Amino acid sequence: MAKTGADVMRLFDRPGTVAAPSRRLVLAGGLASGLAAANPLFSATSARAQETRLAAGTIDVHHHFFPPVLQESAFRMLAGVFGEVPERIKSWSPAGAVEILDRNGAAKAVISTSSRPMQADMTVAQMRDQARACNEFGARMVQDHPTRFAQFGFLPMPDVEGSLREIEYTMDVLKAPGIGMMTSYGNRWQGHPDFAPVLEELNRRKAVVFCHPLPAACCTGLMRDTVPREPLLVEFPYDTGRAVTSLLMTGSFAKYRNIKWIFCHCGDVVPVLSGRMRNAISEMPKEQVTQFAPEGIDAEFRRLYYDTADGAYAPSMTALRSYVPTSQILFGTDYPYVSVESNVRELYARSLPSADMAAIQRENVLQLMPQLAT
């Protein structure tokens, strides 16, 4: 029997502390200050390093947390991808997450669970208990650090009835600013008719939905013999494309107009394939296209939101910015899978106008979820 949310939180309810700096680090800091004063080149380098610190008030919309009830299944999946779960993931803690935000100058993170593969041996009751435990653990993090965290609610999908209950609980009781979903569940993607009741409820609530990729059951391990870490390299980004295509072609984007979707990693393959998709769809009967994209697929894709987590590299960022307005781009990191520092470094390397940087780091997400301002 799965533990209750309260039991799970007690298991993980340990205070975290940040170690005091060692004498060596203090001396190194003093030496660096002295060199900066004496050497203009060193000063310039230090200044550039300071410039890569996030702007005040930055909000990270793609920031993972690891409730104890999910750790075993998550780590098992990660071992299959990485060979061994990286220490930065195994050692994750709420206190460590706060320290990471402080170190990089971020004001707040919206936490979400990492990719969760379906577990065939779980009963519906166990799936519901698992989701509730995750959400209560996240709520405890928010309660302990109200100015540093918010959470996307976790659903026991593909259990539709249980998901409807959890939407009500997380949004009405826990006051979550949005809901987290995976791109696929087994071999069903977001636009599958089975999931229509969930989308209808999210549409009724005008909900923000954070859609995180998960390698689909059909395709995981297809290149196991020749491509190490294949899900990480290929399947995660491709499954975002599959989910977006599913929502487009089933008419879900057009029908559930009030849902505000966030897709990860600069949209993965979406910006790159949009022209090819438009060309293929242009050969379909106009009356058919009108049913799922009344204003054309570009209009559908350009009103979605995309985060920069592990995606602010020159090719992907250029593709996204050439396709969607800056208002649709949100800052994310994918921490702890990817370091916050590497995300910040890549974003600043794009040399974006200051107004665009301010919009991406804070202003756009506050337009989308104004409750994050508190």
Phi and psi in degrees as a GROMACS rama.xvg file:
@    title "Ramachandran Plot"
@    xaxis  label "Phi"
@    yaxis  label "Psi"
@TYPE xy
-67.4554  146.522  ALA-2
-69.8571  155.481  LYS-3
-73.2403  164.268  THR-4
-57.2089  -40.2201  GLY-5
-64.3338  -41.6875  ALA-6
-62.8252  -42.2751  ASP-7
-63.0101  -42.9442  VAL-8
-66.3151  -34.2537  MET-9
-65.6825  -36.8557  ARG-10
-61.255  -32.9828  LEU-11
-106.096  6.03036  PHE-12
-84.9583  75.3141  ASP-13
-123.698  132.173  ARG-14
-66.0448  141.797  PRO-15
-108.569  145.799  GLY-16
-129.139  150.736  THR-17
-97.8414  125.199  VAL-18
-62.6128  144.009  ALA-19
-66.7412  147.976  ALA-20
-62.94  141.872  PRO-21
-72.8416  164.319  SER-22
-60.3117  -36.0443  ARG-23
-63.4308  -41.6932  ARG-24
-67.2982  -39.2673  LEU-25
-61.6659  -46.3697  VAL-26
-62.6762  -39.1788  LEU-27
-63.6635  -38.5389  ALA-28
-64.0616  -41.0279  GLY-29
-64.8644  -40.0405  GLY-30
-63.1778  -41.9201  LEU-31
-61.8808  -40.3906  ALA-32
-62.7146  -40.7282  SER-33
-65.6416  -42.3123  GLY-34
-63.7065  -37.7339  LEU-35
-63.0691  -38.5987  ALA-36
-69.4755  -32.6341  ALA-37
-92.8375  -21.1481  ALA-38
-126.944  109.179  ASN-39
-58.4925  -35.4987  PRO-40
-64.2433  -43.2433  LEU-41
-62.4976  -40.2553  PHE-42
-61.1373  -42.6975  SER-43
-64.1308  -41.222  ALA-44
-62.2152  -43.8445  THR-45
-62.3397  -39.5078  SER-46
-63.0002  -41.1511  ALA-47
-65.5407  -36.6639  ARG-48
-63.1084  -39.9458  ALA-49
-65.3587  -33.4496  GLN-50
-65.3916  -21.5648  GLU-51
-86.1915  1.96765  THR-52
-74.9939  140.929  ARG-53
-62.0044  149.432  LEU-54
-64.8406  149.704  ALA-55
-56.2825  133.916  ALA-56
88.3887  4.04828  GLY-57
-59.7626  139.611  THR-58
-119.755  127.119  ILE-59
-96.0064  113.953  ASP-60
-90.9483  -3.8517  VAL-61
-130.511  84.6864  HIS-62
-141.184  115.258  HIS-63
-88.835  151.347  HIS-64
-131.742  161.149  PHE-65
-127.771  82.71  PHE-66
-58.5075  141.019  PRO-67
-53.7026  -34.0165  PRO-68
-66.0803  -19.0881  VAL-69
-103.246  -10.2057  LEU-70
-62.4207  -43.3501  GLN-71
-60.4608  -49.7256  GLU-72
-68.6467  -37.8004  SER-73
-66.3716  -45.1324  ALA-74
-67.5949  -33.2363  PHE-75
-63.3775  -43.6234  ARG-76
-64.4827  -42.8179  MET-77
-66.4111  -34.403  LEU-78
-62.2817  -34.906  ALA-79
-69.167  -26.3454  GLY-80
-88.0496  -49.818  VAL-81
-90.6776  -17.4716  PHE-82
91.3835  -42.7948  GLY-83
-147.761  137.569  GLU-84
-66.804  124.061  VAL-85
-58.8653  146.383  PRO-86
-61.1621  -34.2401  GLU-87
-63.9205  -22.9059  ARG-88
-88.7537  -45.3829  ILE-89
-61.4719  -32.1145  LYS-90
-92.3749  9.39071  SER-91
-56.0007  143.635  TRP-92
-153.643  156.84  SER-93
-57.2581  -42.0945  PRO-94
-63.7893  -39.5583  ALA-95
-65.0864  -35.0926  GLY-96
-65.9253  -40.1506  ALA-97
-62.9193  -42.6464  VAL-98
-61.6  -38.3074  GLU-99
-65.2417  -41.3457  ILE-100
-60.7111  -45.768  LEU-101
-61.9831  -44.0425  ASP-102
-61.0214  -33.3521  ARG-103
-103.001  1.10889  ASN-104
81.9913  14.6263  GLY-105
-80.9085  141.189  ALA-106
-82.6832  -40.2652  ALA-107
-154.971  154.087  LYS-108
-129.138  140.332  ALA-109
-95.8167  110.198  VAL-110
-84.15  146.986  ILE-111
-146.773  155.167  SER-112
-70.353  155.823  THR-113
-75.7551  173.516  SER-114
-54.9254  132.766  SER-115
-122.527  109.69  ARG-116
-68.7047  151.281  PRO-117
-64.769  141.724  MET-118
-111.698  107.378  GLN-119
-61.9504  -24.9186  ALA-120
-88.0364  0.244869  ASP-121
-86.1628  138.101  MET-122
-80.9701  166.688  THR-123
-60.5526  -40.9199  VAL-124
-62.5569  -40.1668  ALA-125
-67.0306  -38.6728  GLN-126
-62.4269  -40.3325  MET-127
-69.2638  -40.5784  ARG-128
-63.2458  -39.5865  ASP-129
-62.4733  -45.8243  GLN-130
-62.5417  -43.2789  ALA-131
-64.2347  -41.0046  ARG-132
-62.953  -41.0367  ALA-133
-61.4216  -46.4287  CYS-134
-68.4423  -35.3457  ASN-135
-73.3978  -33.6172  GLU-136
-64.8001  -44.9142  PHE-137
-61.5976  -39.9078  GLY-138
-63.8115  -33.8165  ALA-139
-66.6419  -39.9486  ARG-140
-60.7885  -43.1521  MET-141
-65.4024  -41.0285  VAL-142
-64.4096  -40.1621  GLN-143
-73.048  -28.7723  ASP-144
-135.652  66.5917  HIS-145
-62.8434  -25.6291  PRO-146
-91.3593  -4.66407  THR-147
-111.32  -24.6308  ARG-148
-132.645  148.128  PHE-149
-133.507  169.867  ALA-150
-135.893  146.854  GLN-151
-89.6196  128.2  PHE-152
-63.3795  143.852  GLY-153
-101.85  133.172  PHE-154
-110.527  148.479  LEU-155
-83.1697  39.3206  PRO-156
-60.5014  145.665  MET-157
-87.9842  16.7549  PRO-158
-72.3412  103.053  ASP-159
-69.4013  -47.2976  VAL-160
-61.7662  -45.3577  GLU-161
-64.0805  -34.8448  GLY-162
-67.2287  -38.5265  SER-163
-62.059  -40.2475  LEU-164
-65.827  -39.2827  ARG-165
-74.006  -30.9794  GLU-166
-59.7729  -46.1404  ILE-167
-61.609  -44.3434  GLU-168
-67.6256  -48.0579  TYR-169
-70.5008  -36.1361  THR-170
-85.6817  -35.5278  MET-171
-90.6454  -37.9167  ASP-172
-93.8094  -50.3603  VAL-173
-85.5237  -11.2198  LEU-174
60.8711  37.1216  LYS-175
-65.0224  139.733  ALA-176
-78.2334  -4.29736  PRO-177
-174.681  -178.837  GLY-178
-122.541  140.6  ILE-179
-100.716  137.89  GLY-180
-136.819  162.106  MET-181
-95.0206  158.889  MET-182
-66.7424  -29.2429  THR-183
-149.085  158.147  SER-184
-133.387  106.629  TYR-185
67.848  -121.594  GLY-186
-115.347  35.6571  ASN-187
-125.337  130.222  ARG-188
-101.178  175.814  TRP-189
-55.2446  -34.0694  GLN-190
-83.3083  3.93988  GLY-191
-61.49  138.552  HIS-192
-55.0158  -29.3776  PRO-193
-60.5294  -27.2262  ASP-194
-94.8596  4.37132  PHE-195
-55.9391  -42.4265  ALA-196
-59.4512  -35.057  PRO-197
-67.3813  -45.9489  VAL-198
-65.1614  -36.6546  LEU-199
-61.6971  -41.9986  GLU-200
-69.9556  -41.5484  GLU-201
-64.323  -36.3349  LEU-202
-66.2399  -42.4433  ASN-203
-59.2542  -36.2766  ARG-204
-87.0812  -2.64828  ARG-205
54.3299  46.3011  LYS-206
-79.7496  151.766  ALA-207
-85.8342  129.638  VAL-208
-122.75  117.914  VAL-209
-91.9362  113.524  PHE-210
-106.044  108.622  CYS-211
-100.959  138.392  HIS-212
-69.8298  149.86  PRO-213
-144.625  127.543  LEU-214
-55.2782  126.831  PRO-215
-71.2885  153.152  ALA-216
-57.7486  -33.986  ALA-217
-63.0861  -29.5685  CYS-218
-121.845  -5.02508  CYS-219
-67.673  127.373  THR-220
80.5578  14.8141  GLY-221
-62.6148  -30.3571  LEU-222
-115.047  30.918  MET-223
-56.5665  -35.7366  ARG-224
-74.9008  -22.7984  ASP-225
-121.835  -16.9839  THR-226
-127.709  97.1108  VAL-227
-61.5792  145.808  PRO-228
58.3027  33.3604  ARG-229
-55.2251  -43.3656  GLU-230
-58.0159  -41.1139  PRO-231
-66.3022  -41.3729  LEU-232
-76.6214  -36.8197  LEU-233
-123.345  -52.4351  VAL-234
-70.3887  -37.0363  GLU-235
-58.3624  -53.8844  PHE-236
-65.3106  -35.934  PRO-237
-66.8622  -34.14  TYR-238
-71.5021  -26.8253  ASP-239
-60.9869  -43.1964  THR-240
-61.1921  -40.3136  GLY-241
-64.7309  -42.821  ARG-242
-63.9845  -45.8771  ALA-243
-62.961  -40.6322  VAL-244
-64.742  -39.9938  THR-245
-61.3214  -46.4607  SER-246
-66.8091  -34.5244  LEU-247
-69.56  -55.258  LEU-248
-72.8819  -23.1858  MET-249
-84.2667  -2.29966  THR-250
79.2863  11.1595  GLY-251
-67.5943  -38.0136  SER-252
-60.8341  -41.4485  PHE-253
-74.3648  -39.125  ALA-254
-75.8324  -41.8735  LYS-255
-102.637  65.5536  TYR-256
-66.7176  -22.6039  ARG-257
-85.1  -11.9631  ASN-258
-72.7156  134.002  ILE-259
-107.139  104.835  LYS-260
-89.7585  138.016  TRP-261
-116.535  124.105  ILE-262
-112.483  152.662  PHE-263
-91.073  165.116  CYS-264
58.5494  45.0741  HIS-265
59.1391  29.0899  CYS-266
81.5535  1.24298  GLY-267
50.2632  -117.831  ASP-268
-82.7827  -8.57051  VAL-269
-60.0557  -54.3304  VAL-270
-59.789  -37.667  PRO-271
-69.1196  -37.6496  VAL-272
-92.4938  -4.39533  LEU-273
-58.9337  -42.2278  SER-274
-65.1049  -42.3769  GLY-275
-62.6866  -41.7321  ARG-276
-65.0229  -42.81  MET-277
-59.2785  -42.2861  ARG-278
-64.0634  -43.9374  ASN-279
-65.5152  -41.2996  ALA-280
-70.0059  -26.6014  ILE-281
-63.4191  -19.2022  SER-282
-88.5723  -4.0621  GLU-283
-81.8712  156.971  MET-284
-57.5406  136.545  PRO-285
-58.3639  -40.6732  LYS-286
-64.019  -29.1691  GLU-287
-73.1989  -44.1745  GLN-288
-62.9249  -37.6002  VAL-289
-59.1241  -28.493  THR-290
-70.2609  -31.3246  GLN-291
-112.949  -17.919  PHE-292
-144.987  71.635  ALA-293
-58.8471  -26.936  PRO-294
-109.142  12.0619  GLU-295
94.5675  157.24  GLY-296
-70.7361  -28.9763  ILE-297
-62.0802  -41.2858  ASP-298
-63.1107  -38.0053  ALA-299
-66.6477  -45.0749  GLU-300
-73.1287  -31.0695  PHE-301
-79.0264  -11.2637  ARG-302
-95.4636  -3.64738  ARG-303
-77.5917  164.194  LEU-304
-107.928  149.103  TYR-305
-136.149  133.218  TYR-306
-95.9271  162.979  ASP-307
-95.0504  5.1001  THR-308
-56.3119  125.775  ALA-309
47.2409  35.6707  ASP-310
-143.94  0.588993  GLY-311
-81.9213  23.2212  ALA-312
-72.0515  157.349  TYR-313
-54.8707  -49.1577  ALA-314
-64.2663  -47.7937  PRO-315
-71.0663  -38.9397  SER-316
-68.4501  -38.3167  MET-317
-64.1056  -43.0433  THR-318
-61.4656  -45.3875  ALA-319
-66.0162  -46.7822  LEU-320
-69.3217  -23.4229  ARG-321
-79.7761  -10.6782  SER-322
-111.267  -39.0384  TYR-323
-119.342  155.246  VAL-324
-69.3221  155.045  PRO-325
-57.0132  -28.4865  THR-326
-60.5367  -16.3686  SER-327
-100.896  8.52895  GLN-328
-110.873  130.084  ILE-329
-122.623  147.515  LEU-330
-77.4212  133.659  PHE-331
-147.908  164.126  GLY-332
-127.377  -27.3105  THR-333
68.8175  20.8634  ASP-334
-61.9572  140.74  TYR-335
-93.5704  9.75324  PRO-336
-62.6312  -36.9902  TYR-337
-126.896  141.231  VAL-338
-69.21  146.647  SER-339
-61.3135  -39.7562  VAL-340
-58.1592  -42.2047  GLU-341
-68.053  -35.8949  SER-342
-64.1471  -43.3999  ASN-343
-64.6262  -43.6136  VAL-344
-60.628  -44.7671  ARG-345
-66.9778  -40.1791  GLU-346
-62.2457  -46.0725  LEU-347
-68.6823  -28.307  TYR-348
-66.5427  -15.6492  ALA-349
-78.3069  -11.7756  ARG-350
52.112  49.8619  SER-351
-75.1954  154.292  LEU-352
-56.798  147.723  PRO-353
-59.0759  -35.8874  SER-354
-65.0717  -38.1592  ALA-355
-68.3882  -39.8321  ASP-356
-62.205  -42.8814  MET-357
-63.5667  -39.7491  ALA-358
-65.5751  -45.235  ALA-359
-67.8319  -40.4387  ILE-360
-77.7688  -26.4397  GLN-361
-149.252  -48.5822  ARG-362
-63.0872  -41.4127  GLU-363
-64.6315  -43.0794  ASN-364
-68.7966  -30.4726  VAL-365
-72.9547  -28.753  LEU-366
-65.8407  -37.05  GLN-367
-78.638  -42.4198  LEU-368
-134.482  78.9405  MET-369
-61.9771  -19.8221  PRO-370
-67.5583  -14.205  GLN-371
-73.9093  -9.35773  LEU-372
-68.069  -22.4648  ALA-373
